[in-house]
């Protein structure tokens, strides 16, 4: 992979924040849900977003690909 610019890194960080917010929102929605099946589905979706954030964060923390 080629090095990325500071601007590109900022855009990636914005996307990571959006993933975090989405995960937190889905968890909140699940906590408000009375239907167990829907609550479980929302919790699984939230977990997927949180795992994605973790994977991307670990990747960018261990690489020095910024110009």
Biopython code that builds the backbone (N, CA, C, O; Angstrom):
import numpy as np
from Bio.PDB.StructureBuilder import StructureBuilder

atoms = [
    (1, "UNK", "N", (0.849, -1.181, 0.000)),
    (1, "UNK", "CA", (0.000, 0.000, 0.000)),
    (1, "UNK", "C", (0.888, 1.234, 0.000)),
    (1, "UNK", "O", (1.881, 1.281, 0.725)),
    (2, "UNK", "N", (0.550, 2.212, -0.786)),
    (2, "UNK", "CA", (1.277, 3.477, -0.819)),
    (2, "UNK", "C", (0.954, 4.282, 0.422)),
    (2, "UNK", "O", (-0.017, 4.010, 1.128)),
    (3, "UNK", "N", (1.783, 5.269, 0.671)),
    (3, "UNK", "CA", (1.514, 6.143, 1.808)),
    (3, "UNK", "C", (0.296, 7.003, 1.521)),
    (3, "UNK", "O", (0.014, 7.355, 0.376)),
    (4, "UNK", "N", (-0.419, 7.332, 2.591)),
    (4, "UNK", "CA", (-1.594, 8.187, 2.433)),
    (4, "UNK", "C", (-1.268, 9.579, 2.951)),
    (4, "UNK", "O", (-0.370, 9.768, 3.771)),
    (5, "UNK", "N", (-2.007, 10.524, 2.460)),
    (5, "UNK", "CA", (-1.786, 11.910, 2.868)),
    (5, "UNK", "C", (-2.488, 12.183, 4.196)),
    (5, "UNK", "O", (-3.318, 11.393, 4.648)),
    (6, "UNK", "N", (-2.150, 13.286, 4.799)),
    (6, "UNK", "CA", (-2.791, 13.695, 6.048)),
    (6, "UNK", "C", (-4.286, 13.895, 5.811)),
    (6, "UNK", "O", (-5.100, 13.525, 6.657)),
    (7, "UNK", "N", (-4.645, 14.463, 4.696)),
    (7, "UNK", "CA", (-6.059, 14.688, 4.373)),
    (7, "UNK", "C", (-6.812, 13.362, 4.286)),
    (7, "UNK", "O", (-7.922, 13.241, 4.805)),
    (8, "UNK", "N", (-6.211, 12.371, 3.632)),
    (8, "UNK", "CA", (-6.846, 11.060, 3.530)),
    (8, "UNK", "C", (-6.986, 10.417, 4.911)),
    (8, "UNK", "O", (-8.002, 9.786, 5.203)),
    (9, "UNK", "N", (-5.979, 10.574, 5.748)),
    (9, "UNK", "CA", (-6.036, 10.042, 7.103)),
    (9, "UNK", "C", (-7.172, 10.708, 7.884)),
    (9, "UNK", "O", (-7.882, 10.036, 8.633)),
    (10, "UNK", "N", (-7.346, 11.996, 7.719)),
    (10, "UNK", "CA", (-8.430, 12.705, 8.393)),
    (10, "UNK", "C", (-9.788, 12.178, 7.948)),
    (10, "UNK", "O", (-10.707, 12.048, 8.757)),
    (11, "UNK", "N", (-9.911, 11.878, 6.665)),
    (11, "UNK", "CA", (-11.167, 11.331, 6.152)),
    (11, "UNK", "C", (-11.429, 9.946, 6.750)),
    (11, "UNK", "O", (-12.567, 9.622, 7.088)),
    (12, "UNK", "N", (-10.396, 9.145, 6.880)),
    (12, "UNK", "CA", (-10.534, 7.818, 7.483)),
    (12, "UNK", "C", (-10.941, 7.953, 8.946)),
    (12, "UNK", "O", (-11.797, 7.208, 9.423)),
    (13, "UNK", "N", (-10.337, 8.892, 9.658)),
    (13, "UNK", "CA", (-10.699, 9.124, 11.059)),
    (13, "UNK", "C", (-12.157, 9.548, 11.179)),
    (13, "UNK", "O", (-12.846, 9.138, 12.113)),
    (14, "UNK", "N", (-12.631, 10.361, 10.246)),
    (14, "UNK", "CA", (-14.045, 10.763, 10.243)),
    (14, "UNK", "C", (-14.945, 9.542, 10.079)),
    (14, "UNK", "O", (-15.970, 9.426, 10.750)),
    (15, "UNK", "N", (-14.564, 8.642, 9.191)),
    (15, "UNK", "CA", (-15.343, 7.423, 8.977)),
    (15, "UNK", "C", (-15.321, 6.536, 10.217)),
    (15, "UNK", "O", (-16.332, 5.924, 10.563)),
    (16, "UNK", "N", (-14.173, 6.464, 10.885)),
    (16, "UNK", "CA", (-14.093, 5.685, 12.124)),
    (16, "UNK", "C", (-15.033, 6.243, 13.180)),
    (16, "UNK", "O", (-15.718, 5.491, 13.873)),
    (17, "UNK", "N", (-15.063, 7.565, 13.301)),
    (17, "UNK", "CA", (-15.981, 8.198, 14.258)),
    (17, "UNK", "C", (-17.436, 7.892, 13.891)),
    (17, "UNK", "O", (-18.262, 7.650, 14.770)),
    (18, "UNK", "N", (-17.742, 7.903, 12.606)),
    (18, "UNK", "CA", (-19.103, 7.585, 12.171)),
    (18, "UNK", "C", (-19.462, 6.141, 12.530)),
    (18, "UNK", "O", (-20.589, 5.867, 12.944)),
    (19, "UNK", "N", (-18.514, 5.224, 12.373)),
    (19, "UNK", "CA", (-18.743, 3.824, 12.753)),
    (19, "UNK", "C", (-18.995, 3.722, 14.257)),
    (19, "UNK", "O", (-19.878, 2.983, 14.693)),
    (20, "UNK", "N", (-18.212, 4.472, 15.054)),
    (20, "UNK", "CA", (-18.395, 4.450, 16.507)),
    (20, "UNK", "C", (-19.780, 4.964, 16.887)),
    (20, "UNK", "O", (-20.467, 4.369, 17.718)),
    (21, "UNK", "N", (-20.177, 6.057, 16.280)),
    (21, "UNK", "CA", (-21.484, 6.641, 16.573)),
    (21, "UNK", "C", (-22.600, 5.683, 16.171)),
    (21, "UNK", "O", (-23.588, 5.537, 16.890)),
    (22, "UNK", "N", (-22.441, 5.038, 15.031)),
    (22, "UNK", "CA", (-23.450, 4.083, 14.576)),
    (22, "UNK", "C", (-23.576, 2.927, 15.558)),
    (22, "UNK", "O", (-24.685, 2.516, 15.900)),
    (23, "UNK", "N", (-22.440, 2.401, 16.013)),
    (23, "UNK", "CA", (-22.470, 1.311, 16.983)),
    (23, "UNK", "C", (-23.158, 1.723, 18.274)),
    (23, "UNK", "O", (-23.975, 0.974, 18.809)),
    (24, "UNK", "N", (-22.833, 2.907, 18.778)),
    (24, "UNK", "CA", (-23.447, 3.388, 20.013)),
    (24, "UNK", "C", (-24.950, 3.620, 19.828)),
    (24, "UNK", "O", (-25.745, 3.327, 20.721)),
    (25, "UNK", "N", (-25.323, 4.143, 18.679)),
    (25, "UNK", "CA", (-26.740, 4.388, 18.397)),
    (25, "UNK", "C", (-27.508, 3.071, 18.336)),
    (25, "UNK", "O", (-28.609, 2.960, 18.876)),
    (26, "UNK", "N", (-26.920, 2.073, 17.675)),
    (26, "UNK", "CA", (-27.586, 0.776, 17.592)),
    (26, "UNK", "C", (-27.729, 0.141, 18.975)),
    (26, "UNK", "O", (-28.758, -0.466, 19.274)),
    (27, "UNK", "N", (-26.704, 0.279, 19.821)),
    (27, "UNK", "CA", (-26.807, -0.235, 21.193)),
    (27, "UNK", "C", (-27.910, 0.470, 21.966)),
    (27, "UNK", "O", (-28.662, -0.164, 22.706)),
    (28, "UNK", "N", (-28.004, 1.780, 21.793)),
    (28, "UNK", "CA", (-29.062, 2.528, 22.478)),
    (28, "UNK", "C", (-30.432, 2.059, 21.985)),
    (28, "UNK", "O", (-31.343, 1.839, 22.784)),
    (29, "UNK", "N", (-30.574, 1.906, 20.660)),
    (29, "UNK", "CA", (-31.851, 1.438, 20.106)),
    (29, "UNK", "C", (-32.199, 0.060, 20.662)),
    (29, "UNK", "O", (-33.353, -0.206, 20.998)),
    (30, "UNK", "N", (-31.200, -0.810, 20.757)),
    (30, "UNK", "CA", (-31.441, -2.151, 21.302)),
    (30, "UNK", "C", (-31.921, -2.064, 22.749)),
    (30, "UNK", "O", (-32.802, -2.819, 23.160)),
    (31, "UNK", "N", (-31.345, -1.148, 23.517)),
    (31, "UNK", "CA", (-31.742, -1.027, 24.920)),
    (31, "UNK", "C", (-33.177, -0.528, 25.071)),
    (31, "UNK", "O", (-33.810, -0.759, 26.101)),
    (32, "UNK", "N", (-33.687, 0.149, 24.056)),
    (32, "UNK", "CA", (-35.046, 0.674, 24.091)),
    (32, "UNK", "C", (-36.073, -0.293, 23.517)),
    (32, "UNK", "O", (-37.278, -0.067, 23.627)),
    (33, "UNK", "N", (-35.592, -1.370, 22.903)),
    (33, "UNK", "CA", (-36.453, -2.285, 22.160)),
    (33, "UNK", "C", (-37.088, -3.324, 23.084)),
    (33, "UNK", "O", (-36.408, -3.903, 23.931)),
    (34, "UNK", "N", (-38.360, -3.553, 22.924)),
    (34, "UNK", "CA", (-39.083, -4.556, 23.715)),
    (34, "UNK", "C", (-39.027, -5.943, 23.075)),
    (34, "UNK", "O", (-39.084, -6.947, 23.785)),
    (35, "UNK", "N", (-38.920, -6.014, 21.772)),
    (35, "UNK", "CA", (-38.891, -7.291, 21.045)),
    (35, "UNK", "C", (-37.494, -7.898, 21.131)),
    (35, "UNK", "O", (-36.517, -7.288, 20.696)),
    (36, "UNK", "N", (-37.404, -9.100, 21.694)),
    (36, "UNK", "CA", (-36.108, -9.740, 21.919)),
    (36, "UNK", "C", (-35.364, -10.033, 20.616)),
    (36, "UNK", "O", (-34.142, -9.900, 20.563)),
    (37, "UNK", "N", (-36.078, -10.426, 19.578)),
    (37, "UNK", "CA", (-35.435, -10.753, 18.304)),
    (37, "UNK", "C", (-34.826, -9.503, 17.670)),
    (37, "UNK", "O", (-33.697, -9.529, 17.179)),
    (38, "UNK", "N", (-35.576, -8.427, 17.689)),
    (38, "UNK", "CA", (-35.074, -7.174, 17.116)),
    (38, "UNK", "C", (-33.927, -6.636, 17.964)),
    (38, "UNK", "O", (-32.933, -6.147, 17.427)),
    (39, "UNK", "N", (-34.063, -6.724, 19.292)),
    (39, "UNK", "CA", (-32.998, -6.271, 20.179)),
    (39, "UNK", "C", (-31.692, -7.031, 19.897)),
    (39, "UNK", "O", (-30.617, -6.434, 19.832)),
    (40, "UNK", "N", (-31.804, -8.332, 19.734)),
    (40, "UNK", "CA", (-30.628, -9.157, 19.438)),
    (40, "UNK", "C", (-29.998, -8.764, 18.099)),
    (40, "UNK", "O", (-28.775, -8.678, 17.983)),
    (41, "UNK", "N", (-30.838, -8.527, 17.093)),
    (41, "UNK", "CA", (-30.337, -8.130, 15.779)),
    (41, "UNK", "C", (-29.610, -6.784, 15.869)),
    (41, "UNK", "O", (-28.545, -6.621, 15.274)),
    (42, "UNK", "N", (-30.163, -5.836, 16.591)),
    (42, "UNK", "CA", (-29.537, -4.522, 16.758)),
    (42, "UNK", "C", (-28.204, -4.642, 17.496)),
    (42, "UNK", "O", (-27.231, -3.976, 17.142)),
    (43, "UNK", "N", (-28.164, -5.492, 18.521)),
    (43, "UNK", "CA", (-26.923, -5.695, 19.265)),
    (43, "UNK", "C", (-25.837, -6.314, 18.382)),
    (43, "UNK", "O", (-24.669, -5.938, 18.475)),
    (44, "UNK", "N", (-26.224, -7.257, 17.530)),
    (44, "UNK", "CA", (-25.262, -7.868, 16.607)),
    (44, "UNK", "C", (-24.734, -6.840, 15.609)),
    (44, "UNK", "O", (-23.544, -6.824, 15.296)),
    (45, "UNK", "N", (-25.621, -5.990, 15.115)),
    (45, "UNK", "CA", (-25.195, -4.947, 14.183)),
    (45, "UNK", "C", (-24.229, -3.985, 14.869)),
    (45, "UNK", "O", (-23.224, -3.588, 14.279)),
    (46, "UNK", "N", (-24.527, -3.614, 16.104)),
    (46, "UNK", "CA", (-23.654, -2.715, 16.859)),
    (46, "UNK", "C", (-22.287, -3.355, 17.045)),
    (46, "UNK", "O", (-21.261, -2.692, 16.889)),
    (47, "UNK", "N", (-22.270, -4.636, 17.377)),
    (47, "UNK", "CA", (-20.998, -5.330, 17.584)),
    (47, "UNK", "C", (-20.163, -5.355, 16.301)),
    (47, "UNK", "O", (-18.943, -5.197, 16.353)),
    (48, "UNK", "N", (-20.809, -5.550, 15.162)),
    (48, "UNK", "CA", (-20.089, -5.541, 13.880)),
    (48, "UNK", "C", (-19.421, -4.188, 13.652)),
    (48, "UNK", "O", (-18.276, -4.131, 13.205)),
    (49, "UNK", "N", (-20.118, -3.114, 13.953)),
    (49, "UNK", "CA", (-19.541, -1.775, 13.779)),
    (49, "UNK", "C", (-18.368, -1.570, 14.734)),
    (49, "UNK", "O", (-17.341, -1.008, 14.354)),
    (50, "UNK", "N", (-18.524, -2.027, 15.968)),
    (50, "UNK", "CA", (-17.461, -1.859, 16.948)),
    (50, "UNK", "C", (-16.226, -2.685, 16.578)),
    (50, "UNK", "O", (-15.097, -2.229, 16.760)),
    (51, "UNK", "N", (-16.436, -3.887, 16.065)),
    (51, "UNK", "CA", (-15.308, -4.724, 15.639)),
    (51, "UNK", "C", (-14.583, -4.088, 14.457)),
    (51, "UNK", "O", (-13.354, -4.123, 14.384)),
    (52, "UNK", "N", (-15.337, -3.513, 13.544)),
    (52, "UNK", "CA", (-14.746, -2.843, 12.386)),
    (52, "UNK", "C", (-13.880, -1.670, 12.824)),
    (52, "UNK", "O", (-12.788, -1.468, 12.294)),
    (53, "UNK", "N", (-14.359, -0.907, 13.780)),
    (53, "UNK", "CA", (-13.586, 0.216, 14.317)),
    (53, "UNK", "C", (-12.284, -0.295, 14.912)),
    (53, "UNK", "O", (-11.217, 0.266, 14.664)),
    (54, "UNK", "N", (-12.374, -1.357, 15.694)),
    (54, "UNK", "CA", (-11.184, -1.920, 16.313)),
    (54, "UNK", "C", (-10.168, -2.417, 15.303)),
    (54, "UNK", "O", (-8.970, -2.175, 15.450)),
    (55, "UNK", "N", (-10.638, -3.105, 14.287)),
    (55, "UNK", "CA", (-9.742, -3.627, 13.253)),
    (55, "UNK", "C", (-9.042, -2.504, 12.509)),
    (55, "UNK", "O", (-7.829, -2.548, 12.304)),
    (56, "UNK", "N", (-9.800, -1.502, 12.107)),
    (56, "UNK", "CA", (-9.214, -0.388, 11.365)),
    (56, "UNK", "C", (-8.257, 0.414, 12.239)),
    (56, "UNK", "O", (-7.195, 0.832, 11.779)),
    (57, "UNK", "N", (-8.628, 0.626, 13.483)),
    (57, "UNK", "CA", (-7.756, 1.373, 14.392)),
    (57, "UNK", "C", (-6.435, 0.647, 14.602)),
    (57, "UNK", "O", (-5.371, 1.265, 14.572)),
    (58, "UNK", "N", (-6.500, -0.658, 14.814)),
    (58, "UNK", "CA", (-5.268, -1.430, 15.002)),
    (58, "UNK", "C", (-4.394, -1.370, 13.752)),
    (58, "UNK", "O", (-3.173, -1.252, 13.856)),
    (59, "UNK", "N", (-5.003, -1.448, 12.583)),
    (59, "UNK", "CA", (-4.240, -1.398, 11.336)),
    (59, "UNK", "C", (-3.505, -0.067, 11.210)),
    (59, "UNK", "O", (-2.308, -0.040, 10.922)),
    (60, "UNK", "N", (-4.211, 1.022, 11.424)),
    (60, "UNK", "CA", (-3.582, 2.329, 11.241)),
    (60, "UNK", "C", (-2.635, 2.683, 12.378)),
    (60, "UNK", "O", (-1.718, 3.480, 12.177)),
    (61, "UNK", "N", (-2.824, 2.126, 13.550)),
    (61, "UNK", "CA", (-1.909, 2.381, 14.660)),
    (61, "UNK", "C", (-0.582, 1.670, 14.475)),
    (61, "UNK", "O", (0.440, 2.145, 14.971)),
    (62, "UNK", "N", (-0.570, 0.549, 13.776)),
    (62, "UNK", "CA", (0.683, -0.198, 13.623)),
    (62, "UNK", "C", (1.416, 0.124, 12.327)),
    (62, "UNK", "O", (2.524, -0.367, 12.113)),
    (63, "UNK", "N", (0.828, 0.928, 11.470)),
    (63, "UNK", "CA", (1.489, 1.304, 10.228)),
    (63, "UNK", "C", (1.822, 2.788, 10.251)),
    (63, "UNK", "O", (1.120, 3.588, 10.870)),
    (64, "UNK", "N", (2.859, 3.129, 9.595)),
    (64, "UNK", "CA", (3.254, 4.553, 9.463)),
    (64, "UNK", "C", (3.191, 4.894, 7.984)),
    (64, "UNK", "O", (4.219, 4.993, 7.314)),
    (65, "UNK", "N", (1.997, 5.070, 7.491)),
    (65, "UNK", "CA", (1.806, 5.284, 6.061)),
    (65, "UNK", "C", (1.318, 6.693, 5.739)),
    (65, "UNK", "O", (0.645, 6.904, 4.730)),
    (66, "UNK", "N", (1.649, 7.636, 6.575)),
    (66, "UNK", "CA", (1.222, 9.021, 6.342)),
    (66, "UNK", "C", (2.372, 9.814, 5.759)),
    (66, "UNK", "O", (3.496, 9.750, 6.255)),
    (67, "UNK", "N", (2.089, 10.565, 4.703)),
    (67, "UNK", "CA", (3.106, 11.423, 4.082)),
    (67, "UNK", "C", (3.186, 12.732, 4.814)),
    (67, "UNK", "O", (3.982, 13.596, 4.449)),
]
sb = StructureBuilder()
sb.init_structure("model")
sb.init_model(0)
sb.init_chain("A")
sb.init_seg("    ")
for serial, (resi, resn, name, xyz) in enumerate(atoms, 1):
    if name == "N":
        sb.init_residue(resn, " ", resi, " ")
    sb.init_atom(name, np.array(xyz, "f"), 0.0, 1.0, " ", f" {name:<3s}", serial, name[0])
structure = sb.get_structure()
